[in-house]
Structures are given as structure tokens and as C-alpha cells.
Amino acid sequence: MRNYLIHHLIENTGVQYSNKIAVKHGERAITYQQLMEESTRMGALIKSLKINRGERVGVLLDKSIEQVVSFFGISMSEGVSVFINPILKKEQMEHIIRDCDANLLI
């Protein structure tokens, strides 16, 4: 049995429900197909930056479609997502980044 990772959800759903809305934020929305394509591109970009399996990737984004794409892209690259709340103070953000040993910050 193959390992089932979080990004496999959109890979499977993207095929079955390609034209249905996957994520909506405010007035913007993307379909499962678009989410799959954008996440795949993000994952490839992360891999091209030499992020290895299990390495931490900090995500310093407001709640948005881009945050969701980053999450799935990081999973596709075999990295580990570390969400950092943008409302934190600079010192708090720096502590999280150092503590988790993030190799990349989005």
C-alpha cells in the first residue's frame, strides 16, 4: 500500500471534480484542476530550490488561495509546512523560524 499524503487528496479530487470550486476566498475562487496545477508548480519550484524531504518551509501568508497552494505545494515537494501567523510580532516570527529550522520562507 502506498503512503497517502495530504496532496494526494487534491490529486485524486482534481481528476474527479476538475471543474468544481476547490477554494474560495472573498471574490476569488479556483477549481480543483487549477489548485492541482498551481500546487504542482509550487512543489516543483520548492524542489528546484533544493528543499529536501522533511525540511521545514515557513509559510508567512495571510489566509488566501496562495496559502492553500503553498500548503499543497510543500507537501508535493516532500517538505513540511510551518504556518507563521502574520499578526505576530517580528521577534515571535523570528523565533518560530529559528526554532523549526526553516530552510525556506514563503
Backbone as XML, in Angstrom:
<?xml version="1.0"?>
<chain id="A" units="angstrom">
  <residue number="1" name="MET">
    <atom name="N" x="0.843" y="-1.183" z="0.000"/>
    <atom name="CA" x="0.000" y="0.000" z="0.000"/>
    <atom name="C" x="0.884" y="1.240" z="0.000"/>
  </residue>
  <residue number="2" name="ARG">
    <atom name="N" x="0.574" y="2.179" z="-0.842"/>
    <atom name="CA" x="1.385" y="3.392" z="-0.938"/>
    <atom name="C" x="1.027" y="4.343" z="0.192"/>
  </residue>
  <residue number="3" name="ASN">
    <atom name="N" x="2.022" y="5.130" z="0.603"/>
    <atom name="CA" x="1.757" y="6.159" z="1.607"/>
    <atom name="C" x="0.782" y="7.168" z="1.032"/>
  </residue>
  <residue number="4" name="TYR">
    <atom name="N" x="-0.114" y="7.639" z="1.859"/>
    <atom name="CA" x="-1.110" y="8.610" z="1.412"/>
    <atom name="C" x="-0.809" y="9.930" z="2.106"/>
  </residue>
  <residue number="5" name="LEU">
    <atom name="N" x="-0.398" y="10.911" z="1.328"/>
    <atom name="CA" x="-0.059" y="12.216" z="1.859"/>
    <atom name="C" x="-1.161" y="13.217" z="1.539"/>
  </residue>
  <residue number="6" name="ILE">
    <atom name="N" x="-1.122" y="14.358" z="2.207"/>
    <atom name="CA" x="-2.202" y="15.342" z="2.086"/>
    <atom name="C" x="-2.410" y="15.799" z="0.638"/>
  </residue>
  <residue number="7" name="HIS">
    <atom name="N" x="-1.352" y="15.927" z="-0.131"/>
    <atom name="CA" x="-1.527" y="16.399" z="-1.514"/>
    <atom name="C" x="-2.200" y="15.361" z="-2.406"/>
  </residue>
  <residue number="8" name="HIS">
    <atom name="N" x="-2.229" y="14.114" z="-1.975"/>
    <atom name="CA" x="-2.937" y="13.107" z="-2.758"/>
    <atom name="C" x="-4.440" y="13.395" z="-2.789"/>
  </residue>
  <residue number="9" name="LEU">
    <atom name="N" x="-4.928" y="14.114" z="-1.783"/>
    <atom name="CA" x="-6.351" y="14.495" z="-1.784"/>
    <atom name="C" x="-6.706" y="15.308" z="-3.015"/>
  </residue>
  <residue number="10" name="ILE">
    <atom name="N" x="-5.897" y="16.331" z="-3.328"/>
    <atom name="CA" x="-6.249" y="17.141" z="-4.497"/>
    <atom name="C" x="-5.880" y="16.444" z="-5.798"/>
  </residue>
  <residue number="11" name="GLU">
    <atom name="N" x="-4.867" y="15.587" z="-5.770"/>
    <atom name="CA" x="-4.551" y="14.844" z="-6.986"/>
    <atom name="C" x="-5.723" y="13.951" z="-7.360"/>
  </residue>
  <residue number="12" name="ASN">
    <atom name="N" x="-6.300" y="13.277" z="-6.383"/>
    <atom name="CA" x="-7.442" y="12.390" z="-6.644"/>
    <atom name="C" x="-8.700" y="13.180" z="-6.943"/>
  </residue>
  <residue number="13" name="THR">
    <atom name="N" x="-8.963" y="14.201" z="-6.160"/>
    <atom name="CA" x="-10.172" y="15.006" z="-6.333"/>
    <atom name="C" x="-10.088" y="15.845" z="-7.590"/>
  </residue>
  <residue number="14" name="GLY">
    <atom name="N" x="-8.879" y="16.305" z="-7.931"/>
    <atom name="CA" x="-8.693" y="17.130" z="-9.125"/>
    <atom name="C" x="-9.103" y="16.428" z="-10.398"/>
  </residue>
  <residue number="15" name="VAL">
    <atom name="N" x="-8.926" y="15.137" z="-10.433"/>
    <atom name="CA" x="-9.320" y="14.359" z="-11.610"/>
    <atom name="C" x="-10.835" y="14.165" z="-11.631"/>
  </residue>
  <residue number="16" name="GLN">
    <atom name="N" x="-11.388" y="13.827" z="-10.485"/>
    <atom name="CA" x="-12.813" y="13.511" z="-10.402"/>
    <atom name="C" x="-13.708" y="14.749" z="-10.501"/>
  </residue>
  <residue number="17" name="TYR">
    <atom name="N" x="-13.275" y="15.863" z="-9.909"/>
    <atom name="CA" x="-14.106" y="17.074" z="-9.855"/>
    <atom name="C" x="-13.356" y="18.275" z="-10.412"/>
  </residue>
  <residue number="18" name="SER">
    <atom name="N" x="-12.691" y="18.104" z="-11.521"/>
    <atom name="CA" x="-11.761" y="19.105" z="-12.039"/>
    <atom name="C" x="-12.352" y="20.506" z="-12.183"/>
  </residue>
  <residue number="19" name="ASN">
    <atom name="N" x="-13.611" y="20.631" z="-12.543"/>
    <atom name="CA" x="-14.197" y="21.956" z="-12.783"/>
    <atom name="C" x="-14.996" y="22.504" z="-11.610"/>
  </residue>
  <residue number="20" name="LYS">
    <atom name="N" x="-15.035" y="21.799" z="-10.515"/>
    <atom name="CA" x="-15.744" y="22.282" z="-9.325"/>
    <atom name="C" x="-14.819" y="23.192" z="-8.521"/>
  </residue>
  <residue number="21" name="ILE">
    <atom name="N" x="-15.430" y="24.125" z="-7.788"/>
    <atom name="CA" x="-14.666" y="25.063" z="-6.964"/>
    <atom name="C" x="-14.025" y="24.315" z="-5.802"/>
  </residue>
  <residue number="22" name="ALA">
    <atom name="N" x="-12.702" y="24.484" z="-5.664"/>
    <atom name="CA" x="-11.962" y="23.848" z="-4.572"/>
    <atom name="C" x="-11.771" y="24.821" z="-3.415"/>
  </residue>
  <residue number="23" name="VAL">
    <atom name="N" x="-11.411" y="26.061" z="-3.740"/>
    <atom name="CA" x="-11.121" y="27.062" z="-2.714"/>
    <atom name="C" x="-11.729" y="28.384" z="-3.148"/>
  </residue>
  <residue number="24" name="LYS">
    <atom name="N" x="-12.375" y="29.013" z="-2.196"/>
    <atom name="CA" x="-12.938" y="30.339" z="-2.444"/>
    <atom name="C" x="-12.492" y="31.238" z="-1.305"/>
  </residue>
  <residue number="25" name="HIS">
    <atom name="N" x="-12.011" y="32.416" z="-1.682"/>
    <atom name="CA" x="-11.597" y="33.401" z="-0.691"/>
    <atom name="C" x="-12.038" y="34.768" z="-1.190"/>
  </residue>
  <residue number="26" name="GLY">
    <atom name="N" x="-12.943" y="35.362" z="-0.475"/>
    <atom name="CA" x="-13.500" y="36.642" z="-0.936"/>
    <atom name="C" x="-14.201" y="36.444" z="-2.262"/>
  </residue>
  <residue number="27" name="GLU">
    <atom name="N" x="-13.830" y="37.242" z="-3.222"/>
    <atom name="CA" x="-14.427" y="37.156" z="-4.563"/>
    <atom name="C" x="-13.683" y="36.185" z="-5.481"/>
  </residue>
  <residue number="28" name="ARG">
    <atom name="N" x="-12.526" y="35.696" z="-5.029"/>
    <atom name="CA" x="-11.712" y="34.808" z="-5.853"/>
    <atom name="C" x="-12.046" y="33.349" z="-5.577"/>
  </residue>
  <residue number="29" name="ALA">
    <atom name="N" x="-11.915" y="32.538" z="-6.598"/>
    <atom name="CA" x="-12.135" y="31.096" z="-6.454"/>
    <atom name="C" x="-11.279" y="30.379" z="-7.491"/>
  </residue>
  <residue number="30" name="ILE">
    <atom name="N" x="-10.856" y="29.153" z="-7.135"/>
    <atom name="CA" x="-10.149" y="28.314" z="-8.103"/>
    <atom name="C" x="-10.748" y="26.912" z="-8.057"/>
  </residue>
  <residue number="31" name="THR">
    <atom name="N" x="-10.677" y="26.248" z="-9.188"/>
    <atom name="CA" x="-11.204" y="24.888" z="-9.293"/>
    <atom name="C" x="-10.180" y="23.892" z="-8.774"/>
  </residue>
  <residue number="32" name="TYR">
    <atom name="N" x="-10.616" y="22.647" z="-8.627"/>
    <atom name="CA" x="-9.697" y="21.591" z="-8.222"/>
    <atom name="C" x="-8.570" y="21.424" z="-9.236"/>
  </residue>
  <residue number="33" name="GLN">
    <atom name="N" x="-8.904" y="21.533" z="-10.508"/>
    <atom name="CA" x="-7.882" y="21.411" z="-11.552"/>
    <atom name="C" x="-6.850" y="22.518" z="-11.407"/>
  </residue>
  <residue number="34" name="GLN">
    <atom name="N" x="-7.311" y="23.762" z="-11.219"/>
    <atom name="CA" x="-6.386" y="24.884" z="-11.052"/>
    <atom name="C" x="-5.547" y="24.727" z="-9.781"/>
  </residue>
  <residue number="35" name="LEU">
    <atom name="N" x="-6.178" y="24.284" z="-8.713"/>
    <atom name="CA" x="-5.453" y="24.068" z="-7.459"/>
    <atom name="C" x="-4.371" y="23.012" z="-7.648"/>
  </residue>
  <residue number="36" name="MET">
    <atom name="N" x="-4.702" y="21.957" z="-8.344"/>
    <atom name="CA" x="-3.738" y="20.894" z="-8.592"/>
    <atom name="C" x="-2.574" y="21.417" z="-9.441"/>
  </residue>
  <residue number="37" name="GLU">
    <atom name="N" x="-2.875" y="22.167" z="-10.489"/>
    <atom name="CA" x="-1.833" y="22.689" z="-11.371"/>
    <atom name="C" x="-0.931" y="23.686" z="-10.647"/>
  </residue>
  <residue number="38" name="GLU">
    <atom name="N" x="-1.531" y="24.612" z="-9.908"/>
    <atom name="CA" x="-0.736" y="25.622" z="-9.206"/>
    <atom name="C" x="0.092" y="24.997" z="-8.088"/>
  </residue>
  <residue number="39" name="SER">
    <atom name="N" x="-0.473" y="24.033" z="-7.387"/>
    <atom name="CA" x="0.259" y="23.347" z="-6.317"/>
    <atom name="C" x="1.417" y="22.539" z="-6.881"/>
  </residue>
  <residue number="40" name="THR">
    <atom name="N" x="1.205" y="21.920" z="-8.026"/>
    <atom name="CA" x="2.266" y="21.159" z="-8.691"/>
    <atom name="C" x="3.411" y="22.080" z="-9.088"/>
  </residue>
  <residue number="41" name="ARG">
    <atom name="N" x="3.071" y="23.255" z="-9.633"/>
    <atom name="CA" x="4.109" y="24.233" z="-9.983"/>
    <atom name="C" x="4.866" y="24.699" z="-8.741"/>
  </residue>
  <residue number="42" name="MET">
    <atom name="N" x="4.124" y="24.956" z="-7.669"/>
    <atom name="CA" x="4.755" y="25.396" z="-6.426"/>
    <atom name="C" x="5.690" y="24.301" z="-5.901"/>
  </residue>
  <residue number="43" name="GLY">
    <atom name="N" x="5.227" y="23.062" z="-5.928"/>
    <atom name="CA" x="6.054" y="21.944" z="-5.471"/>
    <atom name="C" x="7.334" y="21.827" z="-6.288"/>
  </residue>
  <residue number="44" name="ALA">
    <atom name="N" x="7.228" y="21.990" z="-7.594"/>
    <atom name="CA" x="8.407" y="21.918" z="-8.465"/>
    <atom name="C" x="9.372" y="23.068" z="-8.166"/>
  </residue>
  <residue number="45" name="LEU">
    <atom name="N" x="8.836" y="24.249" z="-7.919"/>
    <atom name="CA" x="9.677" y="25.395" z="-7.579"/>
    <atom name="C" x="10.424" y="25.139" z="-6.269"/>
  </residue>
  <residue number="46" name="ILE">
    <atom name="N" x="9.726" y="24.624" z="-5.288"/>
    <atom name="CA" x="10.352" y="24.341" z="-3.992"/>
    <atom name="C" x="11.465" y="23.304" z="-4.153"/>
  </residue>
  <residue number="47" name="LYS">
    <atom name="N" x="11.186" y="22.254" z="-4.920"/>
    <atom name="CA" x="12.221" y="21.232" z="-5.166"/>
    <atom name="C" x="13.422" y="21.837" z="-5.889"/>
  </residue>
  <residue number="48" name="SER">
    <atom name="N" x="13.165" y="22.755" z="-6.826"/>
    <atom name="CA" x="14.272" y="23.373" z="-7.574"/>
    <atom name="C" x="15.150" y="24.226" z="-6.668"/>
  </residue>
  <residue number="49" name="LEU">
    <atom name="N" x="14.623" y="24.626" z="-5.514"/>
    <atom name="CA" x="15.386" y="25.403" z="-4.547"/>
    <atom name="C" x="16.147" y="24.501" z="-3.572"/>
  </residue>
  <residue number="50" name="LYS">
    <atom name="N" x="16.187" y="23.216" z="-3.909"/>
    <atom name="CA" x="16.958" y="22.221" z="-3.147"/>
    <atom name="C" x="16.429" y="21.994" z="-1.728"/>
  </residue>
  <residue number="51" name="ILE">
    <atom name="N" x="15.115" y="22.081" z="-1.573"/>
    <atom name="CA" x="14.490" y="21.716" z="-0.301"/>
    <atom name="C" x="14.323" y="20.203" z="-0.323"/>
  </residue>
  <residue number="52" name="ASN">
    <atom name="N" x="14.883" y="19.535" z="0.660"/>
    <atom name="CA" x="14.861" y="18.077" z="0.719"/>
    <atom name="C" x="13.683" y="17.568" z="1.550"/>
  </residue>
  <residue number="53" name="ARG">
    <atom name="N" x="13.433" y="16.294" z="1.420"/>
    <atom name="CA" x="12.350" y="15.647" z="2.149"/>
    <atom name="C" x="12.477" y="15.912" z="3.655"/>
  </residue>
  <residue number="54" name="GLY">
    <atom name="N" x="11.373" y="16.359" z="4.249"/>
    <atom name="CA" x="11.330" y="16.587" z="5.683"/>
    <atom name="C" x="11.826" y="17.946" z="6.141"/>
  </residue>
  <residue number="55" name="GLU">
    <atom name="N" x="12.394" y="18.734" z="5.235"/>
    <atom name="CA" x="12.860" y="20.063" z="5.622"/>
    <atom name="C" x="11.672" y="21.012" z="5.783"/>
  </residue>
  <residue number="56" name="ARG">
    <atom name="N" x="11.817" y="21.939" z="6.702"/>
    <atom name="CA" x="10.729" y="22.860" z="7.016"/>
    <atom name="C" x="10.684" y="24.023" z="6.042"/>
  </residue>
  <residue number="57" name="VAL">
    <atom name="N" x="9.456" y="24.380" z="5.677"/>
    <atom name="CA" x="9.199" y="25.549" z="4.843"/>
    <atom name="C" x="8.208" y="26.418" z="5.592"/>
  </residue>
  <residue number="58" name="GLY">
    <atom name="N" x="8.637" y="27.618" z="5.956"/>
    <atom name="CA" x="7.757" y="28.548" z="6.649"/>
    <atom name="C" x="6.790" y="29.190" z="5.678"/>
  </residue>
  <residue number="59" name="VAL">
    <atom name="N" x="5.547" y="29.329" z="6.097"/>
    <atom name="CA" x="4.518" y="29.967" z="5.276"/>
    <atom name="C" x="4.020" y="31.179" z="6.046"/>
  </residue>
  <residue number="60" name="LEU">
    <atom name="N" x="4.439" y="32.353" z="5.595"/>
    <atom name="CA" x="4.088" y="33.607" z="6.235"/>
    <atom name="C" x="3.145" y="34.369" z="5.307"/>
  </residue>
  <residue number="61" name="LEU">
    <atom name="N" x="1.931" y="33.865" z="5.193"/>
    <atom name="CA" x="0.918" y="34.445" z="4.313"/>
    <atom name="C" x="-0.388" y="34.590" z="5.081"/>
  </residue>
  <residue number="62" name="ASP">
    <atom name="N" x="-1.137" y="35.624" z="4.734"/>
    <atom name="CA" x="-2.496" y="35.731" z="5.251"/>
    <atom name="C" x="-3.323" y="34.585" z="4.696"/>
  </residue>
  <residue number="63" name="LYS">
    <atom name="N" x="-4.456" y="34.321" z="5.303"/>
    <atom name="CA" x="-5.368" y="33.310" z="4.777"/>
    <atom name="C" x="-5.734" y="33.719" z="3.350"/>
  </residue>
  <residue number="64" name="SER">
    <atom name="N" x="-5.481" y="32.822" z="2.408"/>
    <atom name="CA" x="-5.656" y="33.147" z="0.996"/>
    <atom name="C" x="-5.569" y="31.875" z="0.166"/>
  </residue>
  <residue number="65" name="ILE">
    <atom name="N" x="-5.891" y="32.024" z="-1.095"/>
    <atom name="CA" x="-5.723" y="30.908" z="-2.027"/>
    <atom name="C" x="-4.247" y="30.552" z="-2.128"/>
  </residue>
  <residue number="66" name="GLU">
    <atom name="N" x="-3.377" y="31.553" z="-2.108"/>
    <atom name="CA" x="-1.936" y="31.315" z="-2.193"/>
    <atom name="C" x="-1.437" y="30.495" z="-1.001"/>
  </residue>
  <residue number="67" name="GLN">
    <atom name="N" x="-2.033" y="30.704" z="0.163"/>
    <atom name="CA" x="-1.647" y="29.928" z="1.347"/>
    <atom name="C" x="-1.985" y="28.449" z="1.140"/>
  </residue>
  <residue number="68" name="VAL">
    <atom name="N" x="-3.142" y="28.177" z="0.573"/>
    <atom name="CA" x="-3.555" y="26.794" z="0.312"/>
    <atom name="C" x="-2.655" y="26.157" z="-0.751"/>
  </residue>
  <residue number="69" name="VAL">
    <atom name="N" x="-2.368" y="26.902" z="-1.809"/>
    <atom name="CA" x="-1.476" y="26.412" z="-2.863"/>
    <atom name="C" x="-0.095" y="26.096" z="-2.273"/>
  </residue>
  <residue number="70" name="SER">
    <atom name="N" x="0.398" y="26.971" z="-1.414"/>
    <atom name="CA" x="1.700" y="26.744" z="-0.772"/>
    <atom name="C" x="1.682" y="25.469" z="0.060"/>
  </residue>
  <residue number="71" name="PHE">
    <atom name="N" x="0.620" y="25.278" z="0.822"/>
    <atom name="CA" x="0.494" y="24.098" z="1.677"/>
    <atom name="C" x="0.591" y="22.814" z="0.863"/>
  </residue>
  <residue number="72" name="PHE">
    <atom name="N" x="-0.201" y="22.728" z="-0.211"/>
    <atom name="CA" x="-0.177" y="21.522" z="-1.032"/>
    <atom name="C" x="1.131" y="21.402" z="-1.807"/>
  </residue>
  <residue number="73" name="GLY">
    <atom name="N" x="1.678" y="22.527" z="-2.275"/>
    <atom name="CA" x="2.952" y="22.503" z="-2.989"/>
    <atom name="C" x="4.087" y="22.005" z="-2.108"/>
  </residue>
  <residue number="74" name="ILE">
    <atom name="N" x="4.084" y="22.432" z="-0.849"/>
    <atom name="CA" x="5.101" y="21.968" z="0.086"/>
    <atom name="C" x="4.971" y="20.463" z="0.284"/>
  </residue>
  <residue number="75" name="SER">
    <atom name="N" x="3.750" y="19.977" z="0.417"/>
    <atom name="CA" x="3.538" y="18.538" z="0.561"/>
    <atom name="C" x="4.042" y="17.794" z="-0.674"/>
  </residue>
  <residue number="76" name="MET">
    <atom name="N" x="3.770" y="18.340" z="-1.857"/>
    <atom name="CA" x="4.218" y="17.702" z="-3.095"/>
    <atom name="C" x="5.741" y="17.658" z="-3.198"/>
  </residue>
  <residue number="77" name="SER">
    <atom name="N" x="6.404" y="18.629" z="-2.588"/>
    <atom name="CA" x="7.868" y="18.666" z="-2.624"/>
    <atom name="C" x="8.480" y="17.828" z="-1.506"/>
  </residue>
  <residue number="78" name="GLU">
    <atom name="N" x="7.640" y="17.204" z="-0.695"/>
    <atom name="CA" x="8.026" y="16.378" z="0.450"/>
    <atom name="C" x="8.584" y="17.196" z="1.605"/>
  </residue>
  <residue number="79" name="GLY">
    <atom name="N" x="8.312" y="18.508" z="1.588"/>
    <atom name="CA" x="8.697" y="19.362" z="2.700"/>
    <atom name="C" x="7.635" y="19.332" z="3.787"/>
  </residue>
  <residue number="80" name="VAL">
    <atom name="N" x="7.898" y="20.080" z="4.848"/>
    <atom name="CA" x="6.974" y="20.161" z="5.980"/>
    <atom name="C" x="6.555" y="21.623" z="6.136"/>
  </residue>
  <residue number="81" name="SER">
    <atom name="N" x="5.249" y="21.863" z="6.133"/>
    <atom name="CA" x="4.718" y="23.226" z="6.271"/>
    <atom name="C" x="4.763" y="23.683" z="7.715"/>
  </residue>
  <residue number="82" name="VAL">
    <atom name="N" x="5.215" y="24.925" z="7.913"/>
    <atom name="CA" x="5.161" y="25.567" z="9.217"/>
    <atom name="C" x="4.473" y="26.905" z="9.002"/>
  </residue>
  <residue number="83" name="PHE">
    <atom name="N" x="3.224" y="26.985" z="9.442"/>
    <atom name="CA" x="2.470" y="28.221" z="9.265"/>
    <atom name="C" x="2.864" y="29.221" z="10.337"/>
  </residue>
  <residue number="84" name="ILE">
    <atom name="N" x="3.109" y="30.445" z="9.906"/>
    <atom name="CA" x="3.501" y="31.521" z="10.801"/>
    <atom name="C" x="2.459" y="32.624" z="10.653"/>
  </residue>
  <residue number="85" name="ASN">
    <atom name="N" x="1.796" y="32.942" z="11.740"/>
    <atom name="CA" x="0.736" y="33.935" z="11.709"/>
    <atom name="C" x="1.332" y="35.325" z="11.466"/>
  </residue>
  <residue number="86" name="PRO">
    <atom name="N" x="0.899" y="36.000" z="10.397"/>
    <atom name="CA" x="1.468" y="37.300" z="10.068"/>
    <atom name="C" x="1.178" y="38.402" z="11.095"/>
  </residue>
  <residue number="87" name="ILE">
    <atom name="N" x="0.261" y="38.160" z="12.019"/>
    <atom name="CA" x="-0.024" y="39.198" z="13.016"/>
    <atom name="C" x="0.928" y="39.128" z="14.214"/>
  </residue>
  <residue number="88" name="LEU">
    <atom name="N" x="1.796" y="38.120" z="14.239"/>
    <atom name="CA" x="2.770" y="38.013" z="15.318"/>
    <atom name="C" x="3.787" y="39.145" z="15.228"/>
  </residue>
  <residue number="89" name="LYS">
    <atom name="N" x="4.416" y="39.420" z="16.350"/>
    <atom name="CA" x="5.496" y="40.404" z="16.370"/>
    <atom name="C" x="6.703" y="39.817" z="15.658"/>
  </residue>
  <residue number="90" name="LYS">
    <atom name="N" x="7.552" y="40.709" z="15.146"/>
    <atom name="CA" x="8.739" y="40.289" z="14.400"/>
    <atom name="C" x="9.578" y="39.294" z="15.199"/>
  </residue>
  <residue number="91" name="GLU">
    <atom name="N" x="9.780" y="39.555" z="16.479"/>
    <atom name="CA" x="10.592" y="38.671" z="17.312"/>
    <atom name="C" x="9.968" y="37.282" z="17.429"/>
  </residue>
  <residue number="92" name="GLN">
    <atom name="N" x="8.643" y="37.226" z="17.505"/>
    <atom name="CA" x="7.951" y="35.938" z="17.599"/>
    <atom name="C" x="8.116" y="35.145" z="16.303"/>
  </residue>
  <residue number="93" name="MET">
    <atom name="N" x="7.980" y="35.846" z="15.175"/>
    <atom name="CA" x="8.164" y="35.180" z="13.880"/>
    <atom name="C" x="9.586" y="34.650" z="13.750"/>
  </residue>
  <residue number="94" name="GLU">
    <atom name="N" x="10.548" y="35.459" z="14.121"/>
    <atom name="CA" x="11.946" y="35.038" z="14.034"/>
    <atom name="C" x="12.209" y="33.815" z="14.913"/>
  </residue>
  <residue number="95" name="HIS">
    <atom name="N" x="11.605" y="33.789" z="16.087"/>
    <atom name="CA" x="11.771" y="32.641" z="16.983"/>
    <atom name="C" x="11.226" y="31.365" z="16.337"/>
  </residue>
  <residue number="96" name="ILE">
    <atom name="N" x="10.047" y="31.439" z="15.760"/>
    <atom name="CA" x="9.444" y="30.262" z="15.107"/>
    <atom name="C" x="10.326" y="29.780" z="13.966"/>
  </residue>
  <residue number="97" name="ILE">
    <atom name="N" x="10.813" y="30.699" z="13.161"/>
    <atom name="CA" x="11.650" y="30.342" z="12.008"/>
    <atom name="C" x="12.930" y="29.661" z="12.476"/>
  </residue>
  <residue number="98" name="ARG">
    <atom name="N" x="13.557" y="30.211" z="13.499"/>
    <atom name="CA" x="14.789" y="29.597" z="14.038"/>
    <atom name="C" x="14.493" y="28.262" z="14.714"/>
  </residue>
  <residue number="99" name="ASP">
    <atom name="N" x="13.420" y="28.228" z="15.492"/>
    <atom name="CA" x="13.091" y="27.029" z="16.272"/>
    <atom name="C" x="12.778" y="25.830" z="15.388"/>
  </residue>
  <residue number="100" name="CYS">
    <atom name="N" x="12.074" y="26.066" z="14.278"/>
    <atom name="CA" x="11.721" y="24.943" z="13.396"/>
    <atom name="C" x="12.809" y="24.697" z="12.358"/>
  </residue>
  <residue number="101" name="ASP">
    <atom name="N" x="13.816" y="25.574" z="12.324"/>
    <atom name="CA" x="14.934" y="25.435" z="11.388"/>
    <atom name="C" x="14.437" y="25.472" z="9.930"/>
  </residue>
  <residue number="102" name="ALA">
    <atom name="N" x="13.584" y="26.459" z="9.632"/>
    <atom name="CA" x="13.044" y="26.599" z="8.274"/>
    <atom name="C" x="14.165" y="26.883" z="7.289"/>
  </residue>
  <residue number="103" name="ASN">
    <atom name="N" x="14.142" y="26.180" z="6.171"/>
    <atom name="CA" x="15.135" y="26.365" z="5.115"/>
    <atom name="C" x="14.625" y="27.268" z="4.012"/>
  </residue>
  <residue number="104" name="LEU">
    <atom name="N" x="13.339" y="27.589" z="4.059"/>
    <atom name="CA" x="12.719" y="28.441" z="3.046"/>
    <atom name="C" x="11.540" y="29.137" z="3.697"/>
  </residue>
  <residue number="105" name="LEU">
    <atom name="N" x="11.292" y="30.364" z="3.279"/>
    <atom name="CA" x="10.149" y="31.122" z="3.785"/>
    <atom name="C" x="9.338" y="31.625" z="2.605"/>
  </residue>
  <residue number="106" name="ILE">
    <atom name="N" x="8.061" y="31.302" z="2.623"/>
    <atom name="CA" x="7.151" y="31.779" z="1.570"/>
    <atom name="C" x="6.315" y="32.890" z="2.174"/>
  </residue>
</chain>
